[in-house]
Amino acid sequence: MVQQRGSEMWLAAATWGEGMRNYIIRRFLINIPVVLIVATLVFFATSVLPGDFVAQRLASQVPTGTSPEQRAAIINDARKSIGLDDPLPVRYVKYLGNLVRGDFGVSYQTKQPAIDQLKAGLPYSLQLAIMSLIIAILTSIPIGIISAIRQDSMPDYVLRIFAILFLAMPNFWVATMVLLYVVRWHLFTVPITDQPLLWDNPWASLRLYAIPAVVGGLASGAGVMRLLRSQMLEVLRQDYIRTAWAKGVRERVVVMRHALKNAFVPVLTLLGLTVASLLSGNIVFEQIFAIPGVGYKILVAINARDVPVVQSFVVVIATFIVFVNLGIDLLYGLLDPRIRYT
C-alpha cells in the first residue's frame, strides 16, 4: 500500500514536471515573435523621427564657409559611414539579421557597441528598482492585510486614504517636493553630483536613492495594497475561512496560511508588472536626481537620435518584461496547487 502510494506520488510529480517543461517551451516559442514584433515596431518608430544623428550633430559641425555642394557631400559621406544611406527595407533586414545574431549595433556617439550603454546604466536602475520594490512590498502587504481584517474601522479608513493619496499624486511631484524640503531644512545632503552605488559608498548611495526609492515604492505599493485588500475581503467571506474561524483556529494562521495565500495570486500579477515598470519607468526620477540609469540614458539617446542605443534598450527591456511575465505564470503553480501546466 505504501509502495503504491509512493508510486502514485512519483508519477504525479513526473507528470507535473513534464507539463511545466512543455509549458515553458511553448511560452518561450511564443515569446520569440513577440520580441521580434517589438523590435520591428521600435525600428520603424525610430526611423520616422524628424531628423537623424547626422542632421542633428554633424551638420552643425560643418564650417560655415562650406559651399552647399560640399556641405551635402560631407553629410552624405557621414550618413554612408553609419549606414543611413541605405533604403529603409535594406536597413530593416540588416537590423533583424544582426539582432538574431545578438548584435545590437554600434552607438553613433561613442562608436562602441550600443548595448554597452545599457550595461553602464543597468546597475543604477537595478538598485533604484530593487529598493523601490522592497519598500513597496514591505508597505503594501501589511497595510493590505490590516485594512482587510479591520474592515471599516479607523485604521482601515486611514490606510485607504493613504493609498488613494499616493495613487492620485504624481510621484515625481512628490519626490520633487520632498527634495525641496530636504534641501530647505538641511535634513541631509543628496549627493547628486557623485551618483554613488551601494557597493561603492553605501551611506552616500542611500542618501541619493532614499527619496526616489521611498516615493516610488509607496506609489507602486499603493496599487498593490488596494488590490490585496479587495482580494483578502473576498477570500475572508469564503466558507472554508468561516469553518476555520468556527474551529477556533488562530487569527494569524487563518490570515497568513489560508486567506493570504489564496488572495495573493492576482496580486502576484500586479507585482510582476510593478517590477517591469520600476526597471524601465524611472526616467523622471533619474532625471531629477541625475542618476545615470537606463531611463536617463535612453532619454539622452532619443534626444541625440542615437538610434542603435534606443533600439537595443527597448528590445532588452521588452525581453525582460516578457520573461518576467513567464516567471509570474510559473509562480502561480506554487501558490495554487490547483493550477496545472499542460
C-alpha positions as CSV (number, residue, x, y, z in Angstrom):
1,M,0.0,0.0,0.0
2,V,2.8,2.4,1.0
3,Q,4.7,1.4,-2.2
4,Q,1.7,2.0,-4.3
5,R,1.1,5.4,-2.7
6,G,4.7,6.3,-3.3
7,S,4.5,5.3,-7.0
8,E,1.4,7.4,-7.5
9,M,3.1,10.5,-5.9
10,W,6.2,10.0,-8.1
11,L,4.0,9.6,-11.2
12,A,2.1,12.8,-10.3
13,A,5.4,14.7,-9.8
14,A,6.8,13.5,-13.0
15,T,3.6,14.4,-14.9
16,W,3.6,17.9,-13.3
17,G,7.3,18.4,-14.2
18,E,6.8,17.3,-17.8
19,G,3.8,19.6,-18.1
20,M,5.7,22.5,-16.8
21,R,8.6,21.8,-19.1
22,N,6.3,21.7,-22.1
23,Y,4.6,24.9,-20.9
24,I,7.9,26.7,-20.7
25,I,8.9,25.6,-24.1
26,R,5.6,26.7,-25.6
27,R,5.8,30.1,-23.9
28,F,9.4,30.6,-25.0
29,L,8.5,29.9,-28.6
30,I,5.5,32.3,-28.4
31,N,7.7,35.0,-26.8
32,I,10.2,34.9,-29.7
33,P,7.7,36.5,-32.2
34,V,6.6,38.9,-29.5
35,V,10.1,40.2,-29.1
36,L,10.6,40.4,-32.9
37,I,7.4,42.4,-33.2
38,V,8.6,44.8,-30.6
39,A,11.9,45.1,-32.4
40,T,10.1,45.8,-35.7
41,L,7.9,48.5,-34.1
42,V,10.9,50.3,-32.4
43,F,12.8,50.2,-35.7
44,F,10.1,51.9,-37.7
45,A,9.3,54.3,-34.8
46,T,12.9,55.5,-34.6
47,S,13.1,55.6,-38.4
48,V,10.3,58.2,-38.7
49,L,11.7,60.6,-36.1
50,P,12.3,64.1,-37.5
51,G,15.9,64.5,-38.4
52,D,18.7,61.9,-37.8
53,F,22.0,61.8,-36.0
54,V,23.9,63.3,-38.9
55,A,21.5,66.1,-39.4
56,Q,21.4,66.9,-35.8
57,R,25.1,66.6,-34.8
58,L,27.4,66.5,-37.8
59,A,25.6,69.1,-39.9
60,S,26.2,71.8,-37.3
61,Q,29.9,71.0,-37.3
62,V,30.4,71.7,-41.0
63,P,32.3,75.0,-41.5
64,T,30.1,78.0,-42.3
65,G,32.1,78.9,-45.4
66,T,31.5,75.5,-47.0
67,S,29.5,75.5,-50.2
68,P,26.1,73.8,-50.3
69,E,27.5,71.1,-52.6
70,Q,30.4,70.4,-50.2
71,R,28.1,70.5,-47.2
72,A,25.8,68.0,-48.8
73,A,28.7,65.8,-49.8
74,I,30.1,65.8,-46.2
75,I,26.7,64.9,-44.8
76,N,26.1,62.2,-47.3
77,D,29.5,60.6,-46.6
78,A,28.7,60.8,-42.8
79,R,25.4,59.1,-43.4
80,K,27.0,56.4,-45.6
81,S,29.6,55.7,-42.9
82,I,26.9,54.7,-40.4
83,G,24.6,53.0,-42.9
84,L,21.9,55.7,-43.0
85,D,22.1,56.0,-46.8
86,D,20.6,52.6,-47.4
87,P,16.8,52.3,-48.2
88,L,14.6,51.6,-45.2
89,P,13.8,48.0,-46.2
90,V,17.5,47.2,-46.5
91,R,18.3,48.7,-43.1
92,Y,15.4,46.7,-41.6
93,V,16.7,43.4,-43.0
94,K,20.2,44.2,-41.8
95,Y,18.9,45.2,-38.4
96,L,16.9,42.0,-37.9
97,G,19.8,39.9,-39.2
98,N,22.2,41.5,-36.7
99,L,19.6,41.2,-33.9
100,V,19.2,37.4,-34.5
101,R,23.0,37.1,-34.1
102,G,22.9,39.1,-30.8
103,D,24.4,42.2,-32.4
104,F,22.6,45.4,-31.3
105,G,24.7,47.7,-33.5
106,V,27.2,50.4,-32.7
107,S,26.4,53.7,-31.0
108,Y,26.6,56.7,-33.3
109,Q,28.0,58.9,-30.5
110,T,30.6,56.6,-28.7
111,K,31.4,54.3,-31.6
112,Q,31.1,51.5,-29.0
113,P,28.6,48.6,-29.0
114,A,25.1,50.0,-28.3
115,I,24.5,47.5,-25.6
116,D,27.4,49.0,-23.6
117,Q,25.2,52.0,-22.7
118,L,22.6,49.6,-21.3
119,K,25.3,47.8,-19.3
120,A,26.6,51.1,-17.9
121,G,23.2,52.3,-16.7
122,L,21.7,49.0,-15.6
123,P,23.4,48.9,-12.1
124,Y,21.9,52.3,-11.2
125,S,18.4,51.4,-12.5
126,L,18.5,48.0,-10.8
127,Q,19.5,49.5,-7.4
128,L,16.7,52.0,-7.6
129,A,14.2,49.4,-8.8
130,I,15.1,46.8,-6.1
131,M,15.0,49.4,-3.3
132,S,11.6,50.7,-4.5
133,L,10.3,47.1,-4.8
134,I,11.4,46.3,-1.3
135,I,9.6,49.4,0.1
136,A,6.5,48.6,-2.0
137,I,6.3,45.0,-0.7
138,L,7.1,45.9,3.0
139,T,4.4,48.6,3.0
140,S,1.6,47.2,0.7
141,I,1.3,43.7,2.0
142,P,1.0,44.5,5.8
143,I,-1.2,47.5,5.0
144,G,-3.5,45.5,2.7
145,I,-3.8,42.7,5.3
146,I,-4.6,45.1,8.2
147,S,-7.0,47.1,6.1
148,A,-8.9,43.9,5.1
149,I,-9.1,42.2,8.5
150,R,-10.1,45.5,10.2
151,Q,-12.6,46.5,7.5
152,D,-14.5,49.8,8.1
153,S,-12.5,50.6,11.2
154,M,-10.5,53.7,11.8
155,P,-7.2,52.1,10.7
156,D,-8.9,50.9,7.6
157,Y,-10.1,54.4,6.7
158,V,-6.7,55.9,7.4
159,L,-4.8,53.3,5.4
160,R,-7.2,53.6,2.4
161,I,-6.8,57.4,2.4
162,F,-3.0,56.9,2.5
163,A,-3.2,54.6,-0.5
164,I,-5.5,56.8,-2.5
165,L,-3.3,59.8,-1.9
166,F,-0.2,58.1,-3.3
167,L,-2.2,56.8,-6.3
168,A,-3.6,60.3,-7.0
169,M,-0.5,62.4,-6.6
170,P,2.2,62.2,-9.3
171,N,5.2,60.5,-7.7
172,F,7.7,62.8,-9.5
173,W,5.9,65.8,-8.0
174,V,6.0,64.3,-4.5
175,A,9.7,63.4,-4.9
176,T,10.4,67.0,-6.0
177,M,8.6,68.4,-3.0
178,V,10.4,66.1,-0.6
179,L,13.7,67.0,-2.2
180,L,13.0,70.7,-1.8
181,Y,12.1,70.2,1.9
182,V,15.2,68.2,2.5
183,V,17.4,70.9,0.9
184,R,15.5,73.7,2.6
185,W,15.7,72.3,6.1
186,H,19.2,70.8,5.6
187,L,18.0,67.3,6.7
188,F,20.7,65.5,4.8
189,T,22.9,66.1,1.7
190,V,21.8,64.4,-1.5
191,P,25.0,63.6,-3.5
192,I,23.5,64.3,-6.9
193,T,26.9,65.1,-8.5
194,D,28.6,61.8,-7.4
195,Q,26.0,59.2,-8.3
196,P,27.5,56.6,-5.9
197,L,26.3,53.0,-6.0
198,L,25.6,51.0,-2.9
199,W,28.7,48.8,-3.1
200,D,30.9,51.9,-3.7
201,N,29.7,54.2,-1.0
202,P,26.7,52.8,1.0
203,W,25.9,55.8,3.1
204,A,26.1,58.3,0.2
205,S,24.2,55.9,-2.1
206,L,21.4,55.6,0.4
207,R,21.1,59.4,0.7
208,L,20.9,59.7,-3.1
209,Y,18.4,56.9,-3.6
210,A,16.3,57.4,-0.4
211,I,13.8,59.9,-1.8
212,P,13.1,58.3,-5.2
213,A,13.1,54.8,-3.7
214,V,10.7,55.7,-0.9
215,V,8.3,57.8,-3.1
216,G,8.4,55.3,-6.0
217,G,7.9,52.3,-3.6
218,L,5.0,53.9,-1.8
219,A,3.4,54.9,-5.2
220,S,3.8,51.4,-6.6
221,G,2.7,49.7,-3.3
222,A,-0.5,51.8,-3.1
223,G,-2.0,49.9,-6.1
224,V,-0.8,46.6,-4.7
225,M,-2.3,47.4,-1.3
226,R,-5.8,48.2,-2.7
227,L,-5.8,45.1,-4.8
228,L,-4.7,42.9,-1.9
229,R,-7.3,44.4,0.4
230,S,-10.1,43.7,-2.1
231,Q,-8.9,40.1,-2.7
232,M,-8.5,39.5,1.0
233,L,-12.0,40.7,1.7
234,E,-13.3,38.3,-1.0
235,V,-11.4,35.3,0.4
236,L,-12.3,36.1,4.0
237,R,-16.0,35.6,3.1
238,Q,-15.5,32.1,1.7
239,D,-17.0,29.1,3.6
240,Y,-13.7,27.4,4.4
241,I,-12.5,30.6,6.2
242,R,-15.7,30.7,8.2
243,T,-15.1,27.0,9.1
244,A,-11.5,27.8,10.2
245,W,-12.9,30.6,12.4
246,A,-15.5,28.2,13.8
247,K,-12.9,25.6,14.7
248,G,-11.1,28.2,16.8
249,V,-8.0,28.4,14.5
250,R,-5.8,31.4,15.5
251,E,-6.3,34.6,13.5
252,R,-2.7,34.7,12.4
253,V,-3.0,31.1,10.9
254,V,-6.3,31.9,9.2
255,V,-5.0,35.1,7.7
256,M,-1.5,34.1,6.7
257,R,-1.9,30.4,5.8
258,H,-5.3,30.3,4.3
259,A,-6.6,33.7,3.3
260,L,-3.4,35.4,2.1
261,K,-2.1,32.5,0.0
262,N,-5.4,32.3,-1.9
263,A,-5.7,36.1,-2.3
264,F,-2.1,36.6,-3.5
265,V,-2.5,35.1,-7.0
266,P,-3.8,38.2,-8.7
267,V,-1.6,40.4,-6.6
268,L,1.4,38.5,-7.9
269,T,0.4,39.6,-11.4
270,L,0.4,43.2,-10.3
271,L,3.8,42.8,-8.6
272,G,5.2,41.4,-11.8
273,L,4.1,44.4,-13.7
274,T,5.4,46.6,-11.0
275,V,8.9,45.0,-11.3
276,A,8.9,45.6,-15.0
277,S,7.7,49.2,-14.7
278,L,10.2,50.0,-11.9
279,L,13.1,49.0,-14.1
280,S,12.0,50.8,-17.2
281,G,9.8,53.6,-15.9
282,N,12.0,55.6,-13.6
283,I,13.0,58.1,-16.3
284,V,11.7,61.1,-14.4
285,F,13.3,60.1,-11.1
286,E,16.6,59.5,-12.8
287,Q,16.3,63.0,-14.5
288,I,15.5,64.8,-11.2
289,F,18.3,63.1,-9.2
290,A,20.8,62.9,-12.0
291,I,21.0,59.1,-11.7
292,P,22.7,57.7,-14.9
293,G,20.4,54.8,-15.2
294,V,18.7,53.1,-18.1
295,G,15.8,55.7,-18.3
296,Y,18.2,58.6,-18.2
297,K,20.5,57.1,-20.9
298,I,17.6,56.2,-23.2
299,L,16.3,59.8,-23.0
300,V,19.7,61.1,-23.9
301,A,19.9,58.7,-26.8
302,I,16.5,59.7,-28.1
303,N,17.4,63.4,-28.0
304,A,20.7,62.7,-29.8
305,R,18.9,60.4,-32.3
306,D,21.4,57.6,-31.4
307,V,19.1,55.0,-32.9
308,P,21.1,51.8,-32.2
309,V,21.2,52.6,-28.5
310,V,17.4,53.3,-28.4
311,Q,16.6,50.1,-30.2
312,S,18.9,48.0,-28.0
313,F,17.4,49.4,-24.8
314,V,13.8,48.8,-25.9
315,V,14.4,45.3,-27.2
316,V,16.2,44.3,-24.0
317,I,13.6,45.8,-21.7
318,A,10.8,44.2,-23.7
319,T,12.5,40.8,-23.5
320,F,12.9,41.3,-19.7
321,I,9.2,42.1,-19.4
322,V,8.1,39.1,-21.4
323,F,10.1,36.7,-19.3
324,V,9.1,38.4,-16.1
325,N,5.5,37.5,-17.1
326,L,6.6,34.0,-17.8
327,G,8.1,33.7,-14.3
328,I,5.0,35.1,-12.7
329,D,2.9,32.5,-14.5
330,L,5.1,29.7,-13.2
331,L,4.8,31.1,-9.6
332,Y,1.0,30.7,-9.9
333,G,1.5,26.9,-9.6
334,L,3.4,27.2,-6.4
335,L,0.8,29.4,-4.8
336,D,-2.2,27.4,-6.1
337,P,-1.8,23.6,-6.4
338,R,-5.0,23.5,-8.5
339,I,-3.1,25.1,-11.4
340,R,-1.7,22.6,-13.8
341,Y,0.6,23.1,-16.7
342,T,-0.4,21.0,-19.6
